[in-house]
């Protein structure tokens, strides 16, 4: 039943009552109906916009439903309700959690150490169909916990990156804290970076607040954190597929260039190269992972080695055991056919910033732009 039909019905009704017709009153009626329709449409659009906004707030953890501590508490409350945890244990664990959060340092419960060292050992004797294997500097794996499940992947990948930087001679001396921060402390660090003037657009998006929220962070927040620590970084944006079947071969080629940067000599590189390069932060819509290595097969095909914060401690520890490592490596291998999201972003660490360079980075972050490939 369209507006036009509605108007015509009223006009017909008016004509029947007043055969002589009154063009002025007919026009007024049509205008009034049109105004009513416009008002109704605006109200519906406004309601839809409000609902969409609330949905986005929930999706990005900005709906005031509490952050890490509240989510951890809820998880423990559910365990008590199901009889899986005694009330006394709940109070004890809650006190431990609050103490851990106050310390600002990660408690290590979701950390698995020695992962890249174990991969180095594995490739020395296994995977003979690889012509070359490149590995990042030693990196610990951090997985999500009950407190950040569903939104903490960006923070966990930053912990992985920091664990590697702490072990690297180039970066360790400039990092103020020698321990890896916990999630609430990383949220505070990003807020501090915004106060320094970094990424004002991002700060505005999050309303200048991360603490007490379940907000996801992405490539720009990782860049912001690194810059605030005096570390030079770049964001590379693979904004569209570059191969058949929505694949991203240009991403794989770029990762190979990254890992081969330290071996530019004409000599044939050895089969296994354990570099001192930090891992790469890899972002796509809704999730992020860390690239800790690359395989090149005899046929020339490339395969990324990815550590995923979604993998549990027990699954990750399978990389450390000789009995389970072969199966575990299969889970971290990703060929081009496995990476089919429309867009990927990589954050790469590339050196230390001088005080002047840091100030320049803060200034240029006002219009933060990624390098687009292609």
Residue pairs with C-beta under 8 A, 6 or more apart in sequence:
3 33
3 34
3 37
6 33
7 29
7 30
7 33
7 34
10 29
10 30
10 33
11 26
11 29
11 30
14 21
14 22
14 25
14 26
14 29
15 21
54 63
56 62
57 63
58 65
60 215
60 216
61 67
61 151
61 213
61 214
61 215
61 216
62 206
62 207
62 213
62 215
64 213
65 214
66 74
66 212
66 214
67 184
67 187
67 211
67 212
67 213
67 214
68 101
68 147
68 148
68 152
68 183
68 184
68 214
69 97
69 98
69 101
69 147
69 184
71 146
71 147
71 148
71 149
71 214
72 97
72 145
72 146
72 147
73 94
73 97
75 146
75 147
75 149
76 85
76 90
76 93
76 94
76 146
77 90
79 85
79 90
80 86
80 87
80 90
85 93
97 147
100 107
100 182
101 182
101 184
103 182
104 181
104 182
104 184
104 185
104 188
105 177
105 179
105 180
105 181
105 182
105 185
106 142
106 159
106 179
106 180
106 181
106 182
106 183
107 182
109 145
109 313
110 142
110 143
110 144
110 145
110 156
110 313
111 140
111 141
111 142
111 159
111 163
111 180
111 313
112 140
112 141
112 142
112 143
112 313
112 316
112 317
112 319
112 320
113 140
114 138
114 140
114 320
115 139
115 140
115 141
115 292
115 307
115 316
115 319
115 320
116 135
116 136
116 137
116 138
116 139
116 274
116 292
116 293
117 138
118 319
118 320
118 325
119 135
119 292
119 293
119 305
119 319
119 329
120 135
120 272
120 274
122 319
122 325
122 326
122 329
123 130
123 133
123 135
123 272
124 272
126 325
126 326
127 133
127 295
127 329
129 297
129 298
130 271
130 295
130 296
130 297
130 298
131 271
131 296
131 297
131 298
132 269
132 271
132 272
132 273
132 295
132 296
133 271
133 272
133 273
133 293
133 294
133 295
133 296
134 256
134 259
134 260
134 273
134 275
134 293
134 294
135 272
135 273
135 274
135 275
135 292
135 293
135 305
136 164
136 259
136 275
136 277
136 278
136 279
136 280
136 291
136 292
136 293
137 164
137 167
137 168
137 275
137 276
137 277
137 278
137 279
138 164
138 167
139 160
139 161
139 163
139 164
139 278
139 279
139 290
139 292
139 307
140 159
140 160
140 163
140 164
140 180
141 160
141 307
141 311
141 316
142 156
142 157
142 159
142 160
142 163
142 180
142 309
143 156
143 309
143 310
143 311
143 312
143 313
143 316
144 150
144 152
144 153
144 156
144 309
144 310
145 152
147 183
148 155
148 156
148 183
148 214
150 214
151 214
151 215
151 216
152 183
152 309
153 216
153 287
153 288
153 289
153 309
153 310
154 216
154 217
154 218
154 221
154 222
154 283
154 288
155 183
155 186
155 187
155 217
156 309
157 222
157 281
157 288
157 289
157 290
157 309
158 186
158 217
158 222
158 225
158 281
159 180
159 181
159 186
160 279
160 290
160 307
160 309
161 222
161 278
161 279
161 281
161 290
161 349
162 175
162 180
162 181
163 180
164 278
164 279
165 171
165 172
165 175
165 231
165 278
165 349
166 172
166 175
166 178
166 180
168 276
168 278
169 276
170 276
170 351
170 352
171 231
171 278
171 349
171 352
172 178
174 229
174 230
174 231
174 352
175 229
176 229
181 189
184 211
186 225
187 210
187 211
187 213
188 210
188 211
189 225
189 228
190 210
190 217
190 221
190 224
190 225
191 208
191 209
191 210
191 211
192 228
193 199
193 224
193 225
193 227
193 228
194 200
194 202
194 203
194 208
194 224
196 228
196 362
197 362
197 363
197 365
197 366
198 224
198 227
198 228
198 361
198 362
198 365
199 220
199 221
199 223
199 224
199 365
199 368
200 365
200 366
201 366
201 368
202 220
202 221
202 224
202 368
206 213
206 215
210 217
216 286
218 283
218 288
218 345
219 235
219 281
219 283
219 288
219 345
219 346
219 347
219 370
220 235
220 368
222 233
222 281
222 347
223 233
223 234
223 235
223 347
223 365
223 368
224 365
226 232
226 233
226 347
226 349
227 233
227 353
227 358
227 361
227 362
227 365
230 352
230 353
230 358
231 349
231 351
231 352
231 353
232 349
232 350
232 351
232 352
232 353
232 357
232 361
233 347
233 348
233 349
233 350
234 347
234 348
234 350
234 371
235 345
235 346
235 347
235 368
235 370
235 371
236 254
236 345
236 346
236 348
236 370
236 371
236 373
237 343
237 344
237 345
237 370
237 371
237 372
237 373
238 248
238 250
238 251
238 254
238 343
238 344
238 345
238 346
238 373
239 343
239 372
239 373
240 342
240 343
240 374
241 247
241 248
241 340
241 342
242 248
242 249
242 250
242 251
242 373
242 374
243 249
243 250
243 336
245 337
245 340
246 340
246 342
247 336
247 337
247 339
247 340
248 336
248 339
248 340
248 344
249 336
250 373
250 374
251 339
251 344
251 346
251 373
252 294
252 302
252 304
252 336
253 302
254 346
254 373
255 280
255 291
255 294
255 302
255 304
255 346
256 294
256 296
256 302
258 277
258 280
258 348
259 273
259 275
259 277
259 293
259 294
260 269
261 277
262 275
262 276
262 277
263 269
263 273
278 349
279 290
279 291
279 292
279 307
280 290
280 291
280 346
280 347
280 348
281 288
281 290
281 291
281 346
281 347
281 348
282 288
282 289
282 290
282 291
282 304
282 306
282 344
282 345
282 346
283 344
283 345
283 346
283 347
284 339
284 341
284 343
284 344
284 345
285 341
285 342
285 343
287 310
288 309
289 306
289 307
289 308
289 309
290 306
290 307
291 304
291 305
291 306
291 346
292 305
292 306
292 307
293 304
293 305
294 302
294 303
294 304
294 305
295 302
295 303
295 305
295 333
296 302
296 303
297 303
301 335
301 336
302 335
302 336
303 333
303 334
303 335
304 333
304 334
304 339
305 329
305 332
305 333
305 334
306 332
306 334
307 316
307 332
308 332
311 331
315 328
315 331
316 328
318 324
318 325
318 327
318 328
319 325
319 328
319 329
319 332
345 370
353 361
